[in-house]
Amino acid sequence: MTEIVDVTLHEWMTRGGDARIALDPQTGLNRYSSAPFPCEVLAFASSTANDLSPEADAWLRERFAWGARHLRQGAAYADCLDALRATILAAYGLGPDIDVFFAPSGTDLEYV
């Protein structure tokens, strides 16, 4: 059985998208039967339908040790995304003339 340890942070990660990633309050899963937390099942699916890996979950817990409450403030959320943008640009050796976008799904990115 899967245990939802930090519901606040995990639920926060599903905000801003459409109904496909909304969590069912009974199961904690979305319409794809995927979860924003590690599960003990091996899933073979698209990125929209993948569970969060244990490594990604550990990173999130370390980075956001205080939970998602702080991220609900617009400035804190923007700062987090700016830091992630800088990390991605540095990892690929890209300059400041490249834009990095974040969206809840690939479908949403089609509109960018």
trRosetta pair geometry for C-beta under 8 A, 3 or more apart (Angstrom, degrees):
i j d omega theta_ij theta_ji phi_ij phi_ji
2 28 7.2 -139 99 77 123 138
2 35 6.8 175 157 -10 162 174
2 37 7.2 132 175 96 121 112
2 38 7.9 -170 -140 101 108 57
2 39 5.1 -38 -94 -120 136 79
2 40 6.6 -161 -80 5 84 90
4 7 5.1 57 145 -80 119 85
4 10 6.4 -120 -155 49 99 156
4 28 5.2 -148 -64 -126 137 155
4 37 6.0 149 -120 27 70 164
5 37 7.3 161 26 -151 83 143
6 9 4.3 8 132 30 119 112
6 10 5.9 131 91 -16 75 94
6 37 7.8 161 52 -103 77 126
6 61 6.8 164 -6 -104 153 94
6 67 6.4 -158 -164 -114 114 87
7 10 5.8 -66 -140 48 29 106
7 11 5.6 27 165 -19 70 112
7 28 7.9 -101 -120 -121 95 116
8 11 6.2 -57 -141 39 20 106
8 12 6.3 28 155 -27 59 108
8 67 4.8 24 91 -172 133 118
8 68 4.8 -158 142 32 89 105
8 69 6.6 -12 168 -43 143 79
9 12 5.5 -52 -149 29 30 117
9 13 7.0 34 154 -25 61 100
9 60 6.4 140 162 151 134 119
9 61 7.5 138 90 -91 170 61
9 64 5.8 142 -122 106 127 133
9 67 5.4 -127 -53 -149 96 61
9 68 4.5 164 -99 -37 53 100
10 13 5.9 -49 -158 23 34 113
10 14 7.6 23 150 -12 60 102
10 28 7.8 17 124 -167 138 108
10 35 7.6 -7 -174 170 129 87
10 36 4.5 151 -167 94 82 106
10 37 4.8 -23 -117 -53 140 106
10 52 7.7 -127 -126 6 97 150
11 14 6.0 -63 -163 34 42 107
11 15 7.4 59 143 -42 67 93
11 23 6.2 -94 -117 21 80 145
11 36 7.4 161 -71 57 23 140
11 68 7.5 -129 67 27 77 160
12 15 5.7 -37 -163 -1 44 119
12 68 3.5 -175 -35 -143 157 157
12 71 6.3 91 178 76 149 132
12 72 7.6 -109 -125 -66 122 84
13 36 4.5 163 77 -165 127 144
13 52 7.8 43 111 -70 167 136
13 60 7.9 -29 -68 -136 134 152
13 68 8.0 -125 -34 -94 67 137
14 17 6.5 -78 -175 31 59 117
14 21 4.9 -164 -150 141 91 98
14 22 6.3 127 154 -111 124 31
14 23 5.5 131 52 -28 171 97
14 30 6.9 -175 -130 -78 133 118
14 36 5.6 -128 -47 -36 98 144
14 104 7.9 73 -160 -146 39 119
15 104 7.9 -128 97 -95 37 130
16 104 4.9 179 102 -53 92 128
17 20 6.8 -80 142 60 120 83
17 21 4.2 27 85 42 148 128
17 22 7.5 -153 82 -47 96 66
17 104 3.2 -154 -77 148 96 149
17 105 5.6 92 -136 -23 117 105
17 108 7.1 -111 -123 -35 76 140
18 21 7.0 92 62 19 53 86
18 22 7.8 -81 126 -24 37 97
18 104 7.5 160 1 100 62 136
18 105 7.2 -47 19 7 96 143
18 107 7.8 -35 9 79 131 135
19 22 5.2 -41 -148 9 48 123
19 31 7.0 61 131 -34 79 135
20 30 6.4 50 150 167 52 121
20 31 5.0 -85 -145 38 55 129
20 32 7.0 42 178 -28 92 98
20 48 6.9 -9 136 176 131 127
20 105 7.2 54 70 -81 129 153
21 30 4.9 -36 -142 -127 37 149
21 31 7.7 -72 -61 19 25 92
21 48 7.3 -111 -76 -165 103 88
21 104 6.2 -146 34 171 155 115
21 105 6.9 -163 -30 -61 131 113
22 30 6.4 123 63 -128 35 87
22 31 7.6 49 52 -26 75 94
23 27 7.9 -144 -177 78 80 73
23 28 5.7 -13 -170 -155 121 38
23 29 6.7 131 -144 64 75 12
23 30 5.9 -62 -91 -74 51 68
23 35 7.9 58 -119 -128 109 66
23 36 7.4 -79 -72 7 122 109
24 27 4.6 29 84 38 120 95
24 28 7.0 -55 70 -2 73 16
24 29 5.7 -6 32 61 107 66
24 30 7.3 166 -10 -104 82 21
25 28 7.8 27 -152 -67 21 51
28 35 5.8 30 127 -123 94 113
28 37 7.5 -30 157 30 126 121
29 32 7.8 -126 169 73 97 54
29 33 5.1 3 169 -146 142 40
29 34 6.3 128 -157 56 88 22
29 35 5.3 -64 -103 -71 69 82
30 33 7.4 -88 68 -17 58 13
30 34 5.4 -19 42 60 103 79
30 35 7.4 175 -1 -84 81 35
30 36 8.0 75 -31 -32 113 87
32 45 6.7 124 173 177 126 156
32 48 6.3 145 -38 122 160 88
32 49 3.7 -130 169 -117 146 94
33 49 7.6 31 56 -159 68 100
34 43 6.8 81 -105 -146 95 168
34 45 7.0 -129 -71 73 127 155
34 48 7.7 159 32 133 156 53
34 49 4.8 178 -38 -166 138 51
34 50 6.1 65 -141 73 140 10
34 51 5.3 -153 -159 -68 83 63
35 38 7.9 -44 92 56 117 8
35 39 5.4 114 37 -48 128 117
35 51 5.0 19 54 -125 79 97
35 52 7.0 -81 106 13 74 88
36 51 7.8 -149 -80 -151 13 59
36 52 5.4 50 -175 -28 42 124
37 51 7.1 -38 78 -170 36 98
37 52 5.4 -19 -105 46 13 122
37 57 6.1 72 -147 -109 62 131
38 51 6.3 95 -132 144 31 117
38 52 5.7 -81 -57 89 55 81
38 53 6.5 23 -98 173 97 19
38 54 4.5 48 -100 -77 152 67
38 57 5.0 -85 -26 -13 104 151
39 43 7.5 60 68 -28 124 117
39 51 4.5 -103 16 -133 106 166
41 51 7.4 112 63 -9 87 148
43 49 7.0 -145 166 131 132 87
43 50 5.9 164 94 -126 130 60
43 51 5.7 127 8 2 141 97
45 48 7.6 -93 141 69 109 65
45 49 3.5 -84 147 93 141 116
45 50 5.7 -174 72 -66 99 66
46 49 5.2 74 54 22 73 98
46 50 7.3 -122 99 -27 35 90
47 50 5.8 -44 -143 10 35 119
47 106 7.1 99 65 -34 122 118
48 105 5.9 34 -106 -133 112 102
48 106 7.0 -94 -55 11 108 101
52 56 5.1 -123 -173 86 88 120
52 57 5.2 105 130 -62 119 93
52 60 7.7 -28 -173 0 143 144
53 56 4.5 92 55 9 86 101
53 57 6.8 -149 92 -6 44 87
54 57 5.6 -55 -146 38 31 114
54 58 6.3 35 155 -22 65 103
55 58 5.8 -51 -149 33 30 111
55 59 6.6 31 152 -19 63 104
56 59 5.6 -52 -150 34 34 113
56 60 6.4 36 152 -19 66 105
57 60 5.7 -54 -148 36 32 112
57 61 6.3 32 154 -19 65 106
58 61 5.8 -55 -147 37 30 111
58 62 6.4 28 155 -16 64 106
59 62 5.9 -60 -151 38 30 108
59 63 5.9 22 157 -14 68 114
60 63 5.8 -59 -138 43 28 107
60 64 5.8 -23 177 30 67 110
61 64 7.0 -71 -123 62 17 74
61 65 6.6 56 164 -95 57 60
62 65 6.4 -5 -156 -60 25 95
64 67 6.4 51 149 -138 98 2
64 68 6.6 30 169 -76 141 53
64 70 7.4 -165 -149 53 90 114
64 71 6.8 -19 -130 -38 130 123
66 69 6.7 -91 137 51 94 98
66 70 5.2 54 95 -16 128 129
67 70 7.2 125 77 6 63 87
68 71 4.9 -59 -161 40 64 116
68 72 6.6 77 144 -39 81 88
69 72 6.1 -44 -165 9 35 115
70 73 6.4 -48 -178 19 47 108
70 76 5.1 -136 152 178 82 165
71 76 5.4 -130 -110 112 38 113
71 77 5.0 85 -173 -82 76 82
71 80 6.4 -7 -121 -11 104 153
72 76 7.7 23 47 60 36 123
72 77 7.4 44 -104 -46 7 118
73 76 4.5 70 72 11 99 110
73 77 6.9 180 82 -10 48 88
74 77 5.8 -63 -149 38 30 110
74 78 6.1 27 158 -17 68 109
75 78 5.7 -55 -145 39 31 111
75 79 6.2 35 155 -22 65 106
76 79 5.7 -52 -147 35 30 113
76 80 6.5 34 152 -22 62 104
77 80 5.7 -53 -152 32 32 114
77 81 6.6 27 153 -14 65 105
78 81 5.8 -56 -148 39 32 108
78 82 6.3 35 153 -21 66 106
79 82 5.6 -54 -147 36 31 113
79 83 6.4 32 154 -19 64 104
80 83 5.8 -56 -152 34 30 110
80 84 6.5 27 152 -16 64 106
81 84 5.6 -54 -147 39 35 111
81 85 6.3 42 152 -24 66 102
81 102 5.7 -120 -136 13 115 146
82 85 5.6 -49 -148 32 32 115
82 86 6.5 32 154 -18 63 104
83 86 5.8 -53 -150 35 32 112
83 87 6.5 35 150 -21 64 106
84 87 5.5 -52 -148 35 34 114
84 88 6.4 33 155 -18 66 104
84 100 7.7 -146 114 123 83 141
84 102 7.3 54 94 -67 138 136
85 88 5.9 -58 -150 37 30 109
85 89 6.2 28 155 -17 66 108
85 100 4.3 170 -132 61 87 130
86 89 5.8 -54 -144 39 30 111
86 90 6.2 27 158 -17 65 109
87 90 5.9 -59 -146 40 27 109
87 91 6.2 30 156 -24 64 109
88 91 5.7 -53 -144 33 29 113
88 92 6.6 3 164 4 63 109
88 94 7.8 -13 125 37 74 126
88 100 5.2 119 78 -120 140 154
89 92 6.6 -76 -151 50 25 92
89 94 4.6 -102 -150 70 72 98
89 95 7.4 -92 -171 69 115 4
89 96 7.4 46 -167 -87 156 46
89 98 6.3 158 -117 73 102 115
89 100 6.5 -117 -52 -33 90 131
90 93 7.4 29 -170 -75 32 36
90 94 8.0 -84 -46 41 19 71
94 98 4.4 -42 166 31 128 152
95 98 6.2 115 67 -1 59 96
101 109 6.3 135 106 -127 128 97
101 112 5.2 42 -155 -135 172 164
103 106 7.7 129 87 -84 119 18
103 108 3.9 -166 172 98 128 118
103 109 4.6 -174 38 -62 146 79
103 112 7.1 -133 -46 -39 139 124
104 108 5.6 72 51 4 76 153
105 108 4.9 104 58 3 76 99
105 109 7.3 -136 103 -3 46 86
106 109 5.4 -53 -151 34 40 114
106 110 7.0 57 148 -34 64 91
107 110 5.7 -39 -163 9 37 118
108 111 6.2 -53 -173 24 45 110
108 112 7.9 52 136 -30 65 96
109 112 5.3 -35 -161 8 56 119
